[in-house]
Amino acid sequence: MALGEDDLYACYQRLERPLYNVLYRMLWNRQDCQDLAQDAFLRVWQRRDRVEIDTLDALVWTAALNLARNRLRWRCLWRSEPIDAEWPDGGPGPEAAAENRSRQRRLHRALKRLPPVMRDVLLLGEFSGLTHADIAAVLKIPTGTVASRRYHALRRLRTLVGEVDHD
């Protein structure tokens, strides 16, 4: 059955927030995340005659992740850093806000140093709400590999955050 407008809208309602959360942790730029999420849905819509409803979510995730990876490669090529590489401050007063920004910068630098295969599994696992089976479908890897990569990514991230603290 071909993809309909209602199917895509329902998918958008389901994935909008988790997709943005994952893209933000990859790109650290709000506008880029919004643009790429829209582009991912547009690409799927343009190919709607070849899209099966049961693979729709995985296809949107795959398109969005590929667009984000392309954006990261483009940034590396142009040596561009995101302009809003911080989350909104979560604490009262300027000292808490400064500490929050400092923690976010350490996390951002540590995430950038993770191998992409680990980073993708970690971000999808933490911010998308996808199950291991769903992540496996999106990344086209076995479910057991998802669990293993997530475990190793968390261990490596803890080490990297510690190293960034000492830089």
C-alpha positions in Angstrom: 0.0 0.0 0.0 1.4 3.4 -0.9 2.1 6.1 1.6 -0.7 8.6 2.2 -0.6 12.1 3.5 -2.3 11.0 6.8 0.3 8.3 7.3 3.1 10.8 6.9 1.4 13.3 9.3 0.9 10.6 11.9 4.6 9.7 11.5 5.6 13.3 11.9 3.5 13.6 15.1 5.2 10.4 16.5 8.8 11.3 15.6 9.0 15.1 15.7 10.3 15.4 19.2 12.6 12.3 19.4 14.0 13.1 16.0 14.8 16.7 17.0 16.4 15.4 20.3 18.8 13.1 18.5 19.6 15.6 15.8 20.3 18.3 18.4 22.8 16.0 20.2 24.6 15.4 16.8 24.5 19.0 15.5 24.1 21.2 18.5 22.3 23.8 16.4 18.5 24.3 16.7 17.9 25.7 13.2 19.9 22.9 11.6 17.9 20.3 13.5 14.6 21.8 12.4 15.7 22.1 8.8 17.0 18.5 8.6 14.0 17.0 10.2 11.8 18.8 7.7 14.1 17.7 4.8 13.9 14.1 6.0 10.1 14.1 5.9 10.2 15.9 2.5 12.5 13.3 1.0 10.3 10.5 2.2 7.2 12.3 0.9 8.9 12.7 -2.5 9.4 9.0 -2.7 6.0 8.1 -1.2 5.0 5.8 -4.1 7.9 3.5 -3.1 7.5 3.7 0.7 5.8 1.0 2.7 3.9 2.1 5.8 5.6 -0.5 8.0 9.0 0.8 7.2 8.1 4.5 7.3 9.6 5.3 10.7 12.9 3.6 10.0 13.1 5.4 6.6 12.6 8.8 8.2 15.2 8.0 10.9 17.7 6.9 8.2 17.1 9.9 6.1 17.5 12.3 9.1 20.7 10.6 10.3 22.2 10.7 6.8 21.4 14.3 6.4 22.9 15.1 9.8 26.1 13.2 8.9 26.3 15.1 5.7 25.9 18.4 7.6 28.7 17.3 10.0 31.0 16.5 7.1 30.2 19.9 5.6 31.1 21.6 8.9 34.4 19.8 9.1 35.2 20.9 5.6 34.4 24.5 6.4 35.7 24.3 10.0 32.4 25.7 11.2 31.2 25.4 14.7 27.5 25.6 15.6 26.4 29.0 16.8 24.1 27.8 19.6 26.1 24.9 21.0 24.5 25.1 24.4 21.2 24.1 25.9 19.0 26.6 27.7 20.3 27.1 31.2 18.6 24.9 33.8 19.5 26.5 37.0 18.9 29.7 38.8 21.4 32.5 38.7 24.5 33.1 36.5 26.8 30.7 38.3 24.4 27.7 37.7 24.0 28.8 34.1 27.8 29.0 33.6 28.2 25.5 35.1 25.5 24.1 32.9 27.1 25.6 29.8 30.4 24.2 30.9 29.0 20.7 31.3 27.3 20.9 28.0 30.5 21.9 26.2 32.3 19.0 27.8 29.6 16.6 26.7 29.6 18.1 23.2 33.3 17.7 22.9 33.2 14.1 24.2 30.3 13.1 21.9 32.3 14.5 18.9 35.2 12.2 19.8 33.1 9.0 19.9 33.2 6.9 16.8 30.1 7.5 14.7 28.8 4.0 15.0 28.9 4.3 18.8 27.5 7.8 18.8 24.5 6.9 16.6 23.5 4.0 18.7 23.9 6.0 21.9 22.0 9.0 20.7 19.2 6.9 19.3 19.0 4.9 22.5 19.0 7.8 24.8 16.9 10.5 23.0 14.6 8.8 20.4 12.5 6.5 22.5 13.3 3.7 20.0 13.6 0.1 21.1 16.8 -1.8 20.4 15.0 -3.6 17.6 13.9 -0.3 16.1 17.5 1.1 16.3 18.7 -2.1 14.7 16.3 -1.6 11.8 17.3 2.1 11.4 21.0 1.4 11.4 20.7 -2.0 9.6 22.6 -3.9 12.3 21.7 -6.9 14.5 19.8 -6.1 17.7 22.6 -7.6 19.9 25.1 -5.2 18.2 22.9 -2.3 19.3 23.1 -3.4 23.0 26.8 -4.0 22.7 27.6 -0.7 21.0 25.4 1.3 23.5 27.2 -0.3 26.4 30.7 0.4 25.0 29.6 3.9 23.9 28.5 4.8 27.4 31.8 3.5 28.9 33.8 5.4 26.3 31.8 8.6 26.8 32.4 8.5 30.6 36.1 8.2 29.9 36.1 11.0 27.3 34.1 13.4 29.5 36.8 12.8 32.2 39.6 13.5 29.6 37.8 16.6 28.5 37.7 17.8 32.1 41.5 17.6 32.3 42.1 19.3 28.9 
